[in-house]
Structure formats: C-alpha cells, structure tokens
C-alpha cells in the first residue's frame, strides 16, 4: 500500500466481499458498517447471509434489530424466530435467549 493511503474499514470489507463473496464474517461486518448510512445495501448483505448461510447465528439478531429500526416489525419477528430455531438446533442457549428477549421486546 502506498504511503499515506489508508483503506477505510468499509473499503477493506468491500474488497474482501468482492474477492470472497461467501466470507460470512466480512459480509456481516459490511452489513453492520452500512446499516446506518445505506440501509438498502446493508439489508442486501443481511439477506444474502440469511439465504446462503442460514447457520451463521450472528446474522439473526442483528438483522432482526436492523429490520425493527426500519419499522419492518413483522419481518423482524420472522427473522428473530428463525434465529431461535437455528440456535436451538445448534445448542447455543445464550444466543437463543438473546433472540427470545429481542422477540419478546418486539411483541410487547
């Protein structure tokens, strides 16, 4: 890298996803990075993860919270409920309880 040229976190994540489209960690990080400023693009990345990597647990909580903030409450509930099923199958009680709490908050 040339002196004085620094890549931003976003640039690094975008480059990584272009080079490795199925890098779940980079795609998840990019979705999180884009969520505040480019929600449509962020959702594309969350949706990709949900569709192509349904066992990637972290996606469910963050995608559910993202949808909730967008006012897409029914979709948020569905994503959180799917996450509860996935984490249950994987035996991750901690993640499952966080997803249940988030779903309960939406239902209140």
Backbone torsions as a table, in degrees:
resi	resn	phi	psi	omega
1	UNK	NA	137.2	-178.2
2	UNK	-67.3	149.4	178.5
3	UNK	-59.5	137.7	177.0
4	UNK	82.8	-2.9	179.7
5	UNK	-108.1	110.5	178.7
6	UNK	-114.3	135.8	175.2
7	UNK	-83.3	143.1	174.0
8	UNK	-78.7	166.0	176.5
9	UNK	-57.4	-44.4	179.5
10	UNK	-59.6	-47.3	179.9
11	UNK	-59.6	-43.7	178.8
12	UNK	-60.2	-46.3	-179.1
13	UNK	-66.1	-40.9	178.0
14	UNK	-61.9	-43.8	178.6
15	UNK	-62.6	-41.9	-179.5
16	UNK	-64.8	-44.1	179.7
17	UNK	-65.7	-37.8	176.5
18	UNK	-62.6	-42.1	-178.0
19	UNK	-77.0	-32.4	-176.4
20	UNK	-136.1	78.5	-174.8
21	UNK	-56.5	-26.1	-179.3
22	UNK	-98.5	17.4	174.5
23	UNK	-76.8	98.2	-173.2
24	UNK	-62.5	-40.6	-177.7
25	UNK	-63.5	-44.8	-179.7
26	UNK	-67.5	-41.9	-179.8
27	UNK	-65.5	-41.9	177.1
28	UNK	-61.7	-46.4	178.4
29	UNK	-61.0	-39.2	179.0
30	UNK	-66.6	-42.1	176.9
31	UNK	-58.6	-44.3	179.9
32	UNK	-65.5	-39.5	-179.6
33	UNK	-65.2	-38.2	-176.1
34	UNK	-84.9	-19.3	-172.6
35	UNK	-51.0	-46.5	-177.4
36	UNK	-70.2	-32.6	-171.7
37	UNK	-106.6	-28.0	-177.1
38	UNK	-136.7	70.9	-173.3
39	UNK	-59.7	-34.8	-179.3
40	UNK	-64.7	-44.6	179.1
41	UNK	-69.0	-39.0	177.2
42	UNK	-59.6	-44.5	-179.4
43	UNK	-62.4	-36.8	177.2
44	UNK	-55.2	-40.7	-179.4
45	UNK	-73.2	-42.0	175.6
46	UNK	-59.7	-45.8	-178.0
47	UNK	-62.4	-40.0	176.7
48	UNK	-58.2	-47.2	-179.3
49	UNK	-62.7	-43.9	-179.8
50	UNK	-62.3	-37.5	-177.1
51	UNK	-80.2	-45.0	-172.4
52	UNK	-95.8	-18.6	-179.1
53	UNK	-136.8	63.8	-174.4
54	UNK	-64.8	-13.0	178.3
55	UNK	-92.4	-0.7	179.1
56	UNK	-80.1	95.2	-169.2
57	UNK	-58.1	-40.5	-173.6
58	UNK	-58.3	-29.9	-177.4
59	UNK	-59.5	-39.6	-171.0
60	UNK	-62.7	-46.8	-178.9
61	UNK	-65.3	-50.9	-176.0
62	UNK	-67.5	-38.9	177.5
63	UNK	-65.7	-38.9	177.2
64	UNK	-63.7	-44.2	178.6
65	UNK	-66.2	-39.1	177.7
66	UNK	-59.8	-50.2	180.0
67	UNK	-61.1	-40.4	178.2
68	UNK	-59.3	-45.9	179.1
69	UNK	-64.3	-26.3	178.2
70	UNK	-83.9	-0.6	-178.4
71	UNK	78.9	13.7	-178.4
72	UNK	-97.7	67.1	-168.3
73	UNK	-68.1	-40.5	179.3
74	UNK	-64.0	-41.7	177.2
75	UNK	-64.6	-39.3	178.5
76	UNK	-61.5	-44.9	179.0
77	UNK	-60.2	-42.5	-179.2
78	UNK	-63.1	-45.3	-179.3
79	UNK	-64.0	-44.2	179.6
80	UNK	-63.4	-41.6	178.8
81	UNK	-63.4	-40.4	176.6
82	UNK	-62.8	-40.0	178.2
83	UNK	-63.1	-37.4	177.6
84	UNK	-61.8	-42.0	178.4
85	UNK	-64.5	-46.2	-177.9
86	UNK	-62.1	-49.6	-178.3
87	UNK	-66.3	-30.8	175.5
88	UNK	-64.5	-45.2	178.4
89	UNK	-62.7	-33.5	-177.1
90	UNK	-87.9	-4.9	177.7
91	UNK	74.0	22.7	179.7
92	UNK	-95.2	86.7	-175.1
93	UNK	-66.6	-34.1	-179.5
94	UNK	-64.1	-50.7	179.1
95	UNK	-63.6	-39.2	179.7
96	UNK	-62.1	-41.3	179.7
97	UNK	-67.6	-34.8	176.4
98	UNK	-65.9	-41.4	177.7
99	UNK	-65.6	-40.9	177.5
100	UNK	-62.1	-43.2	179.4
101	UNK	-62.1	-42.0	179.3
102	UNK	-64.9	-41.5	179.3
103	UNK	-66.2	-42.6	177.5
104	UNK	-59.9	-41.3	178.1
105	UNK	-60.8	-39.3	178.4
106	UNK	-68.8	-31.2	-177.4
107	UNK	-82.8	-10.9	179.6
108	UNK	-77.5	NA	NA
